[in-house]
Every structure is written in C-alpha cells, then in structure tokens.
Amino acid sequence: MTNIRFALSRRWLGYLAVAVVFAIICVFLAHWQWSRHDEKLAVVHQLEQTYDADPIPLQQALPELSSYDAAQEWQPVEMTGRYLTDDELLVRNRPLNGQPGFEVLVPFRTTQGEIFVVDRGWVPTGNAQDSPDVVPAPPSGDVTVIARLKPGEPALGDRTGVPGTNQIATIQLSEVESRVGQPVYSSAYGLVVSESPAPATAPVPSSKPEVDTGLNLSYFVQWLMFAVGAFGFLFYVFRQEYRNQNADDDELVEREAERQRRRDARPRHDNDVEDEILDGARR
C-alpha cells in the first residue's frame, strides 16, 4: 500500500503555502506588467488616431482658456493671429540628438483675442554662451499657424529659469502667463506644424514620437510561467519523496521497472551509444 500521508505533514503544508504565496506574487506582477503594456498600447493608439488628423479650429478644440482633455494630445489645431515676439521665451535643458539646446516658445494672439502658447521648435546652445547664438524670428503680421496640442508641463521642483533673462525651466503655463502678464490658455500649448506665410528660417520642428511598447508583454508571460513553475517544482519534489517513501512497495517497483523496460525498448541513436562510451571512459 503506497504511503502519501507525508503530504499532510507540517513541512509539506509549509511547502504548499510557500508555493501559493509565490504564485500569488507572480500573478500580481504579471497583472502589473499587463497594465503597463495596455497603457503603452493606448498611447500608440491615440498617437495613430490624432497625430495626422485634419486640423480643427483652436476655439473648437479649446472653447475655454482652461479647456483640455488628455484624449486631445497631438490633435492639430489651426489659428490665425499674430505672434507676440516681445514675449518670446526659451525653455532650458532641451537636448536633441545629444546636443544641448532650448525650445522656443512664442505667445500667439488669435484674431479672437485669446493668447495661445506656441512651441516653434528647437535651437542649439551657443558656442560661447549659455544661450542660442541665433533664434529665428517668427513671421510678422497676420499668420496662420497649425500646431499639435500638448498638455502643459509641471514645475520641476525648485528648478527655475535664469533671473533677468527670457529663459524658463519648463513649459509651466502658469509661469508663462506671469511672464506675459496676460491670461493665456492654461492647460495646453501647441507644437508648431506649419506657419503661413512661412519664415525664411525656423527652429528645428519637433518630430513624431516613437512609442516603445517595451518588453512588458514578455515579462507578463514570464511571471505567469514562474507561477506555474512553482507548482511544477513542488510536484517534482513531491514525486521524488513519494518514490523514496515507497521504495519497498511492490506495485510501485513494478511500475518503475515497466517504465525502464519501455525506455530500453526504444530505438537507440548514435548519440545514445556515444554517451554510453563516454560514461564508460569516465569510470
């Protein structure tokens, strides 16, 4: 009569508890990786839906100065008005391809009177000073601008701009508003797509972002495999102890002998013969 009563011992109940806890942790981590994967896919989907969409009027997209919804990110908007060139700002610490530089922000007053902050693009840091050598001027007079919506950025701790200059640390629209001295759209700004009439020279425009979905899906599968593997390993250890505990059981010995006969009856390959020769040489 085979003996499996050892499986009800405190030691084996402890093994089972450890396997269950480990599996729960693995499932939790798998769920977290799946959530991260979903978030990245949502970003990719939104980018595909809005980045190349037809532009809509700014007032339609943002009826109020505080209007903005996360689903509107990258949506092109169109506006007509004039750049407030005297209120131009430079956003510090904006590298491009490893080269330090600045983002050029210029408030834009629409024909309806609202002020919308436009990011005209990137310029490199100067050769002899911590500021650009040249900042291309925006078109003068009435201009039609198409820009893609982006949410305003938060403050970066205690980082601020350079006092006495037009440099700021981040695209924090409340700070831009204080610099301009007039109400601006407070939740979103725009990355320039085109300006009509086009200027002779312009900052380097922003490029389409590449969203890396990463390895989250692979990690999701791996954590699930670890969870299953915990019980697989527990079963392996259980089987080994079961065999040890029942080494004298006639029925178990006969089943093991039958399995060995079947293995011996299988066709032998050259690799098997070679392994046997090598084993004999080692002895």
N, C-alpha and C positions, 0 to 999 in steps of 0.2 A: 504494500500500500504506500503510495507516494506521500511525502510529507510537505505540505505548504503552510503549516502553522507558523513557520518563522516569519512569514509575510505580515503577521499580525503583531509582531514584537514591537516594542517601543522604538528600537533602532530603525526598523523598516517604515514605521509610520512617520518617523522623522525624515527619512529619505524622501518619502512621498510629499511631505509638507514642503521640503526644500524645492522639489521639482515643481510643485504647484505655484509657489511664490515666484520662482524664477520664470516660469511660463507667463504668469500674470504681468511681471515686469516687462518681458519681451513683447507681449501683446500691446501693452501701453506704449512702449517705444515705437512699435510698428504703426500704431494709430497716429502717433505724433508725426512720424515720417510721411504717412499718407496725407495728413493735413497740410504739411509743408508742400508736398507735391501738388495738392489741389490749389493751394494759394498761388503757386508759380504758374500753373496752367490758367488760372483766372487772369493773371497779369498778361500772359501771352494772348489769351482770347480778347481781352479788352484792347490790347495794342493792335491786334489784327482788325478789330471792328472800327476803331476810331482814328488810327493814325493817318490813313489815306482816305478818310471820309471827305465828302464835299464840305467846304466851309459854310458856316451859318453866321448870320449877323451876331455881333457881340452882345447886343441888347437882348436878343432872343435866347442866347445861351446863359447869360447872366443878367437877369432883369433887375437885380438889386446889387449894390456895391458889395454886399456880404454874400451874394449867391455863389454857390459852387457845390457840386456833388462829385464824389470820387469816381463815379462812372463817366464823368466828363473828361477825365485826364486824356490828353493827346487830341481832343476834339479840335479841329481847325475852326477858327472864328475869323470873321472879316470885319474891319472897321475903317472908317475914313476920318481924318482929322490932321492934327499937327503934332510933331514931336516937340516936347519942352526941353530943348537942348541945354538950357542953362541948369537943368536939374539932373543932368546925367550922373550916374553912379557906377562905380567899379566894385565888383564882388571879388574879394581876395581869395587866394589859395584855391584856384580852379585849374588844376593841371590838365593837359591834353597830350596824350601820347608821351607822357613822361616829362613834358616841358611845362614849367610853371607859367601861370598866366592869370587872367581876370575875365569875368563875364561882364559884358557891357549892358547896363540897364538904363533905359531912357523912358521916362513917363510920356504917355501919349494921350493928348486931349482929343476926344472924339468930337464930331460935329454936334452931338447932343450935349456936350459939356462935361461928361464923365472923364476921369483920368484912369487909364489902364497902363500898368507897367509892362513894358516890352523888353525882353532879353534879346538883344540884337546879335549876340554871339560871343565868340572868344577872341581875345588878343593876348599875345605873349608879353611876359615881363620884359622890361627894357634891359639893354646891355650894361648900362652904367647906374641904374637906379631901380628902386623897388616900385616901379610904375611903368606903364607901357611907354614905349618910345612914341608911338602914334596910335590914336584911336580914330578910326574912320568915322567921319561925320554922317549922321542920318540925312536923308533927303529933306530939303527945306520946302516950305509951303505946304499945300494940301497933299496928303499922301494916303494911299490905300494900302493897308497892311493886312496880311494874313498871318496868323500866329496860332500855335497849338497851346491849348490850356495846360497849365501845371499848377498844383497847389503851392501856396506859399510855404516857405521853409521855417522851421522853428529856430529859436535862438540857440547858439552853441555855447552853453554855459556862460562863462564870463568873458568869452571872446567878443571883441568889439572891433569897429573899424579904426582907422588911423585918425586921431583928432586933427582938425584943421584941414582935412582933405575930403575928397568925394569917395573915399574907399570905405566899404562896409564888409562885415564878416560873413554875412549870409543873406539870402533873399527873404528876409523877415519883413513882410509888407507893412507892418505897423511902424517899423523903423524907417522904411522908405517914405511912408506918409509923413512922418515927423520931419524928414529931410526936405520933402517937397513943400510942406506947410499947407497942403490942401488935401481934402478927402480923396482917397484912391480906392480902386477895387481891393478889398482887404483879404480876400480868400484865395484868389488865383491871379496868376500873371501869365504871359504868353511867350513862347519861344518862336522867334520870327521864322516864317516860311518864305515870304516874299514881300517886297516893297515896290509900289508903283507910284511915281517913277522910281526906277532902280538907281541906286547910287553908283558912282564910278568905282568905289572900293567899299568893302564892307568887312566886318569881323567874320571870323570863321563860323559858319552856322552850325547848330547842333545836328548831330547825326541820329539816325533811327537807333534806339537802344536795342541791344541784343540781350534777350532774357534767357539765361541759362537755367534749364529745368533741373540741372544737377543730378545727383545720384540718389535722391530721396526714394524713388520707386524701387531701386535696387536694395537700398537699406531696409525698406518695408518688407521685401521678400526675405531678406536675410534674418531679420528679427523673428519673423514667423517660423523660419526654419530652425532657429535656435530654440523656440518654444517647443516645437515638435521634437527636436533632437533631445531635449531634456528628458522627455518620457521614453524616447527610444533608448537612451543610455541607461535609464532606470530599468527598463525591461531587459537589457543586455546583462546588467549586474544581477538582476533577479534570476535570470535563466542560469547564470553561472553558479549562483549559490544553490539554486534548486537542484542542479546536477550534483553538486558536492554533497548536499544534504541527503540525496537519494542514490548515492553511488552504488549501494548494495541492492537496490531494487531490481528484481529480475526483469520486470516489464520494461523499465527504463533502459537497462543494459541491453536488452534485445532490440529495442528501437534504435539505440545508438549503433549497435552492430549492423542493423539493416541499412542505416544511412551510410555507414562506412563501405558496405558491400556495393551499394549503388555508386558511390564515388569511385570505387576501384573498377567498376564495370564500364565506366565512361571511357571513350576513346582517348588514348594518350597522345599528346602532341610532343613535338620535338622539344618545346620549351620545358615540358614536364621532365623529360629524360635528362635534359641538360641540368635542371635544378637538382635532380637526384644525384647526378655525378658530382656536382659542386658540393652538395651536402656531404657526400661520402668523402671527398677530398679534405674537407674541413675537419672531419672526425679523425 
